[in-house]
């Protein structure tokens, strides 16, 4: 099952437009951030080279995303990170054993098919009942990038010199169709593919002032 990541430029040409398709989401995010004592989602009056166009940045499958989340939890706890071919009971056990850790992680505690990361730095995912009923926890692009850097060595990536990210999908990938096949090989090929996509999204989110959304 495929999962697309899109970048939504947080520029006034989009965010202040009466036709902004993300207006309801942004209002929910601002409310949740205010309740958590955080600043609202930043909207920029001008970003050189950016329009209000929403663009895809990565595509991977849901299982591979959970493989990377599993690797993160193991690495964070100082446990050996071993490759897997399929999700098994050990992942569910990890989520139960380290539930508090999982719920404080921007990488792990996030809905697969909805929700967003915003270019604000806050320590843990922001949640309230309204978010959980809709798109799920709101993550920080800064926090996501920190967690990607932490797990990188455990799956054989140097976060200071990451490989080039895969090309973004040319079109929207439907939920039912297969995701992009990883170009890399090796025991952690699928984790690499997801890591590179998320890293590209988080890096560009911070550089451009964009929001990352799942689709």
N, C-alpha and C positions, 0 to 999 in steps of 0.2 A: 504494500500500500504506500502510495507516494505522499510526500509532504513537501510543499513548496515554502520557501522563505521569500518575502518581499520587503523591499525598503520603501517606506513612505516618507518623503521629504517633509520636514516640519517647517514649511515656509508658508508665509501668509497667503500666497497666491492659491494654495490649496486649503489650508486650515481655516482661513477666514472667508472662504467662498460659501455662499448659501447652498451650493450643490456638493459640498464636501461629504463624501460617503463615510468618512470616519468621525463625523461630528459627535455622534452619540457615544462612541467608544472613548473619544478624547474627554468628553464630559465626565464619564464614569471614572476614567483614570485620574483626572484632576481631583475629583471628589475623594477617591481612595487615597491619593497622595496627601491631600490636605488633612485627612483623618489620621494619617501616619506621621504628620508633622514634616512633610517633605514639600519641596517646591512643585508648582504645576509643571506639566509637560511644556518644555520650551518651544516657542514658535518664533521663527526668525523672519525679519522683514526682508532680508535679501541674502541669498547664498550664491556666490559666483559659480556659474556653470550648472546650476540646478533650476529646474522648473518644478511644477507641481506633479510631474509624472511619477506614477508608482511603477517600480521596476522589479522583476525577479532577480534574486541574487544567488539562490542555491536550491537544490532539490536532492532529497534522500528518502530512504524508506523508514517507516516507524520502528521496525525492529532494530535497525542499525542505530537509531537515536537512543533506544533503550540500552543497546550494547555499550554506547559511550557513557551513558548515565551509570551503568553498572561499574564500568572501569573507574569512573570518578569516585564513586562511593568506596570502592576497594582501596584506591590510592589514598584517599583522604584518611582512611582508618589504618593505613600502613600495612595493608594486606596485599598478598601477591595478586597481580592482575594477569589473569590467564585468558587466552582467546576462547571464544565459544562459537558454535555454529548455529545455536538456537537459544531462545530465551527459556530458561528452566526455573525450577523452584528456588535455586540459590539467589536469583535476583529478587524474587518476592520476599525471601527471608531477609535479604539485605535491607529492603525497604521497611520491613517490620522492625528489624533490630535497630536500625538507625533512622527511625521515623523523624525524630527531631532534626537530625542533620539533613535528611532529605528535604524537609519542609523549609529549611533555611537556605537551600541551594537554588540559585538562579537557573542552573542547568537542569537540575533534577525535577524541582517542583514547578512544573509548567505543563499546561495542556498541550497535547501534540498537534491539535488541529485548529487552535484558536489562541487568542491572547496576544500579548506583545511584549517587546523589550523597548524601553525608552532610554535616550541618552542622558540619564540622570544617575548619580552615584548614591545608592542607598544600600545598607548592609544586607538586607534580606528581602525576598519577594514581598510585595505589598498585596494584601488580600482584604476583602470584606465580603459579606454575603452576596452583594450585587455582582461583584467580579466572579465569584465562584459559580454563580448561576448562569453567567454568560461566558466570557472568554477565558476565565481562569485567572490564576495569579499574574500580577504584573511584574515583570523582571527588569533589572537594570542591565544595560549594555556593558557598563563598566564591570559589574559583578560577573556577568557571563564571561567576559574576556579574562578576568582573574582566574576563574574556575577552569577555563580552557587551558590556560598556561599551567595550572597545577597538574592536570591530568595528562598533558602532552608527553612528558618523558616516559610515563608508564605504558604508552602505546607506541613509543619509538619516534616521537616528533620532537625536534628542538624548537621550542616556542620562539626563540630569538631569530631562527632562520627557518621558518615554515616553508614547505613546498608551495608551489603555486596552487591556487584554488581552482577547482574544476570550473568549466564554463557554466554560466547560469543557464537555466532552461530557456529555450526560445519562445515558449508559450506556457500557459497555465497547465499544470499536470493534474488530471482528475484523480480523486481519491482511489478509484478502483483500478487504475492502470499501474503497471510496474514503475518503480522509481528509476532514476538514472543509475546505470551500472558503474560502480567505482572503477576508475582507471588504474588505481594502485593495486599491487598484489601483496601477499604476505598474510600472516595470521591476524593482523589487525586492519585489514584493508577496508572493511566497512566502517570501523571506528574512525579511521583516517578520513574517509570521504565525508562523514558527518562533521568531524572536527574542522576540516578545512572550510566547509560551507558555513558553519556557525562562526568561525574565526573571521572569514571575509565579511559576513554580515555585521558582526560586532564592530570590527575595525572601521568599516564604512559608516556605520551608524554614528560612531563618535566623530569621525572626520567630517561628515557631511551634516550632522544634526538631523539624522533620520530615525524613524521608528521602525523596528523590525516586527513584521506580522507573519503569523503562520497561516497557511491556506491548504 
